[in-house]
Amino acid sequence: MQYIQEDGTKRFARDSRKEGCFHVVGGDIHTLQSVPAILLQEGYATAATISEAAGFATVATF
């Protein structure tokens, strides 16, 4: 879980896992087997925008 402050500062919830976390946007983990490139993005909104523009699933990393 991540909190975004009014000034845009992002903070993870205390004691939350911060390594190895990701979410496939525009598909699921199996979808990534057929994409031309695995595109990693820093956040969900960016991954969603890139997925829409690219026309295939991308990965939001945390």
N, CA, C and O atoms as a DFTB+ gen file, in Angstrom:
248 C
 N C O
     1  1       0.839      -1.166       0.000
     2  2       0.000       0.000       0.000
     3  2       0.888       1.234       0.000
     4  3       1.930       1.276       0.655
     5  1       0.456       2.222      -0.740
     6  2       1.223       3.450      -0.861
     7  2       0.283       4.652      -0.703
     8  3      -0.838       4.655      -1.213
     9  1       0.755       5.642      -0.004
    10  2       0.003       6.880       0.191
    11  2       0.645       7.973      -0.652
    12  3       1.871       8.073      -0.714
    13  1      -0.175       8.788      -1.298
    14  2       0.340       9.919      -2.067
    15  2      -0.169      11.193      -1.404
    16  3      -1.376      11.412      -1.292
    17  1       0.758      12.019      -0.971
    18  2       0.431      13.267      -0.290
    19  2      -0.038      14.320      -1.306
    20  3       0.140      14.143      -2.511
    21  1      -0.622      15.390      -0.829
    22  2      -1.101      16.467      -1.692
    23  2       0.010      17.069      -2.548
    24  3      -0.245      17.528      -3.661
    25  1       1.242      17.071      -2.035
    26  2       2.365      17.635      -2.788
    27  2       2.991      16.629      -3.754
    28  3       3.994      16.933      -4.399
    29  1       2.402      15.430      -3.858
    30  2       2.894      14.413      -4.779
    31  2       3.883      13.441      -4.167
    32  3       4.296      12.490      -4.831
    33  1       4.272      13.652      -2.929
    34  2       5.193      12.756      -2.240
    35  2       4.527      11.397      -2.041
    36  3       3.378      11.315      -1.608
    37  1       5.258      10.338      -2.362
    38  2       4.730       8.977      -2.210
    39  2       5.383       8.304      -1.009
    40  3       6.602       8.365      -0.848
    41  1       4.591       7.672      -0.180
    42  2       5.086       6.963       0.999
    43  2       4.437       5.589       1.076
    44  3       3.222       5.456       0.925
    45  1       5.250       4.572       1.312
    46  2       4.712       3.234       1.531
    47  2       4.215       3.113       2.968
    48  3       4.716       3.781       3.873
    49  1       3.229       2.254       3.155
    50  2       2.710       2.007       4.502
    51  2       3.822       1.424       5.363
    52  3       4.662       0.667       4.876
    53  1       3.823       1.773       6.614
    54  2       4.837       1.304       7.554
    55  2       4.859      -0.228       7.583
    56  3       3.811      -0.873       7.602
    57  1       6.043      -0.789       7.585
    58  2       6.281      -2.233       7.657
    59  2       5.725      -3.004       6.456
    60  3       5.556      -4.221       6.532
    61  1       5.441      -2.317       5.359
    62  2       4.947      -3.013       4.174
    63  2       6.125      -3.549       3.361
    64  3       7.238      -3.030       3.443
    65  1       5.868      -4.576       2.589
    66  2       6.891      -5.149       1.716
    67  2       7.169      -4.170       0.586
    68  3       6.238      -3.649      -0.028
    69  1       8.434      -3.918       0.309
    70  2       8.803      -2.934      -0.694
    71  2       9.663      -3.501      -1.817
    72  3       9.961      -2.782      -2.771
    73  1      10.063      -4.740      -1.737
    74  2      10.918      -5.331      -2.765
    75  2      10.195      -6.466      -3.468
    76  3       9.509      -7.269      -2.836
    77  1      10.357      -6.523      -4.782
    78  2       9.793      -7.612      -5.561
    79  2       8.306      -7.503      -5.825
    80  3       7.681      -8.484      -6.228
    81  1       7.725      -6.339      -5.608
    82  2       6.287      -6.170      -5.794
    83  2       6.007      -5.554      -7.160
    84  3       6.692      -4.625      -7.590
    85  1       4.989      -6.084      -7.835
    86  2       4.617      -5.569      -9.151
    87  2       3.169      -5.925      -9.446
    88  3       2.571      -6.755      -8.763
    89  1       2.609      -5.285     -10.477
    90  2       1.254      -5.590     -10.928
    91  2       1.235      -5.474     -12.438
    92  3       1.684      -4.471     -12.992
    93  1       0.718      -6.497     -13.110
    94  2       0.591      -6.461     -14.564
    95  2      -0.642      -5.631     -14.906
    96  3      -1.732      -5.886     -14.394
    97  1      -0.464      -4.642     -15.766
    98  2      -1.552      -3.764     -16.183
    99  2      -1.904      -4.084     -17.637
   100  3      -1.036      -4.068     -18.510
   101  1      -3.160      -4.370     -17.887
   102  2      -3.600      -4.691     -19.241
   103  2      -3.547      -6.179     -19.534
   104  3      -3.572      -6.587     -20.695
   105  1      -3.476      -6.982     -18.505
   106  2      -3.430      -8.428     -18.660
   107  2      -3.082      -9.074     -17.338
   108  3      -3.301      -8.498     -16.272
   109  1      -2.535     -10.280     -17.418
   110  2      -2.085     -10.969     -16.210
   111  2      -0.667     -11.485     -16.435
   112  3      -0.070     -11.233     -17.482
   113  1      -0.146     -12.183     -15.489
   114  2       1.243     -12.650     -15.566
   115  2       1.488     -13.491     -16.829
   116  3       2.579     -13.454     -17.398
   117  1       0.488     -14.237     -17.256
   118  2       0.633     -15.085     -18.454
   119  2       0.650     -14.250     -19.738
   120  3       1.248     -14.654     -20.735
   121  1       0.001     -13.101     -19.711
   122  2      -0.023     -12.200     -20.867
   123  2       1.383     -11.753     -21.236
   124  3       1.671     -11.520     -22.410
   125  1       2.255     -11.633     -20.251
   126  2       3.607     -11.135     -20.500
   127  2       4.422     -12.065     -21.392
   128  3       5.426     -11.643     -21.967
   129  1       4.007     -13.315     -21.515
   130  2       4.733     -14.255     -22.376
   131  2       4.619     -13.897     -23.854
   132  3       5.445     -14.322     -24.662
   133  1       3.594     -13.113     -24.212
   134  2       3.378     -12.815     -25.624
   135  2       3.604     -11.350     -25.999
   136  3       3.342     -10.969     -27.140
   137  1       4.083     -10.519     -25.071
   138  2       4.332      -9.117     -25.409
   139  2       5.679      -8.982     -26.116
   140  3       6.583      -9.779     -25.867
   141  1       5.829      -7.987     -26.995
   142  2       7.105      -7.825     -27.713
   143  2       8.253      -7.354     -26.818
   144  3       9.423      -7.574     -27.131
   145  1       7.910      -6.707     -25.704
   146  2       8.919      -6.242     -24.737
   147  2       8.220      -6.092     -23.396
   148  3       7.040      -5.746     -23.345
   149  1       8.936      -6.349     -22.316
   150  2       8.365      -6.135     -20.989
   151  2       8.744      -4.727     -20.559
   152  3       9.915      -4.415     -20.341
   153  1       7.724      -3.887     -20.444
   154  2       7.933      -2.488     -20.084
   155  2       7.628      -2.307     -18.607
   156  3       6.509      -2.556     -18.160
   157  1       8.627      -1.872     -17.852
   158  2       8.485      -1.663     -16.409
   159  2       8.273      -0.176     -16.136
   160  3       9.017       0.672     -16.628
   161  1       7.241       0.124     -15.343
   162  2       6.920       1.505     -14.994
   163  2       6.960       1.670     -13.486
   164  3       6.774       0.702     -12.749
   165  1       7.201       2.890     -13.024
   166  2       7.337       3.132     -11.590
   167  2       6.008       3.101     -10.849
   168  3       5.998       2.836      -9.646
   169  1       4.915       3.353     -11.496
   170  2       3.636       3.370     -10.799
   171  2       2.509       2.889     -11.679
   172  3       2.681       2.697     -12.883
   173  1       1.341       2.694     -11.064
   174  2       0.197       2.146     -11.780
   175  2      -0.294       3.075     -12.888
   176  3      -0.531       2.625     -14.009
   177  1      -0.449       4.359     -12.590
   178  2      -0.992       5.291     -13.587
   179  2      -0.090       5.359     -14.822
   180  3      -0.582       5.379     -15.950
   181  1       1.210       5.392     -14.613
   182  2       2.141       5.416     -15.737
   183  2       2.058       4.118     -16.526
   184  3       2.044       4.140     -17.756
   185  1       2.004       2.986     -15.829
   186  2       1.902       1.690     -16.514
   187  2       0.617       1.594     -17.331
   188  3       0.624       1.046     -18.433
   189  1      -0.478       2.118     -16.803
   190  2      -1.753       2.091     -17.524
   191  2      -1.686       2.959     -18.779
   192  3      -2.181       2.563     -19.835
   193  1      -1.082       4.125     -18.669
   194  2      -0.945       5.020     -19.819
   195  2      -0.072       4.393     -20.897
   196  3      -0.421       4.425     -22.077
   197  1       1.058       3.825     -20.498
   198  2       1.981       3.197     -21.452
   199  2       1.336       1.963     -22.081
   200  3       1.490       1.730     -23.280
   201  1       0.616       1.173     -21.285
   202  2      -0.065      -0.012     -21.806
   203  2      -1.069       0.383     -22.889
   204  3      -1.149      -0.253     -23.940
   205  1      -1.827       1.434     -22.618
   206  2      -2.812       1.902     -23.595
   207  2      -2.127       2.391     -24.871
   208  3      -2.574       2.084     -25.976
   209  1      -1.057       3.144     -24.718
   210  2      -0.343       3.678     -25.877
   211  2       0.360       2.575     -26.675
   212  3       0.366       2.600     -27.906
   213  1       0.950       1.611     -25.970
   214  2       1.699       0.537     -26.628
   215  2       0.778      -0.532     -27.221
   216  3       1.121      -1.186     -28.206
   217  1      -0.391      -0.698     -26.607
   218  2      -1.321      -1.709     -27.096
   219  2      -1.066      -3.096     -26.534
   220  3      -1.571      -4.088     -27.061
   221  1      -0.279      -3.169     -25.457
   222  2      -0.059      -4.459     -24.803
   223  2       0.213      -4.243     -23.314
   224  3       0.407      -3.113     -22.867
   225  1       0.225      -5.317     -22.570
   226  2       0.387      -5.258     -21.109
   227  2       1.754      -4.702     -20.727
   228  3       2.750      -4.925     -21.416
   229  1       1.777      -3.978     -19.619
   230  2       3.018      -3.471     -19.040
   231  2       3.031      -3.853     -17.560
   232  3       2.097      -4.488     -17.071
   233  1       4.079      -3.469     -16.861
   234  2       4.222      -3.847     -15.454
   235  2       4.444      -2.607     -14.601
   236  3       5.346      -1.810     -14.860
   237  1       3.606      -2.457     -13.579
   238  2       3.803      -1.400     -12.591
   239  2       4.655      -1.992     -11.472
   240  3       4.297      -3.012     -10.882
   241  1       5.772      -1.352     -11.190
   242  2       6.680      -1.852     -10.147
   243  2       6.557      -0.975      -8.919
   244  3       6.235       0.208      -9.022
   245  1       6.810      -1.553      -7.762
   246  2       6.693      -0.825      -6.499
   247  2       7.911      -1.077      -5.642
   248  3       8.005      -0.550      -4.533
